[in-house]
Every structure is written in structure tokens, then in C-alpha cells.
Amino acid sequence: MEDITKLSYEAAYQQLEALVAQLESGALPLEESVALYERGQRLAAHCQALLEEAELKIKTVDETGPLL
């Protein structure tokens, strides 16, 4: 399985959306559903971390003022 930490926000979010659609279909065996749920949790945490990192960068730029 691919390393989630190397995914961009967009790629991770896209995978998360696809995974949610699979889970919502209700057509998966329990074990596969649990495995997908666990991966979804990791994807969601990765997305959140990337958003927090971006927010910190924006705050830093705002605090330092214009670059001009």
C-alpha cells in the first residue's frame, strides 16, 4: 500500500472521498470495511496535518508583513 505521508492534500482527499463512497455502498465484507475505515482515518489525519501546516505558513507570512 502506498505511503500516505507522501500524498499531496488533493491526492489524499480524493482517495478519502473514494474510500467513503466504497464504505457507504455497504457492499464490502466486514474485514475489508474495517481496513478501509482505518486507512480513511489515516488519510483524514494526513489531510488535517497538511491543512495545519498551510495555516501556519500563512500566519507566518501575515506576521512578517509584506515582502515588498
Sequence and secondary structure as in RCSB ss.txt:
>XXXX:A:sequence
MEDITKLSYEAAYQQLEALVAQLESGALPLEESVALYERGQRLAAHCQALLEEAELKIKTVDETGPLL
>XXXX:A:secstr
   GGGS HHHHHHHHHHHHHHHHHT S HHHHHHHHHHHHHHHHHHHHHHHHHHHHHHHHHHH    
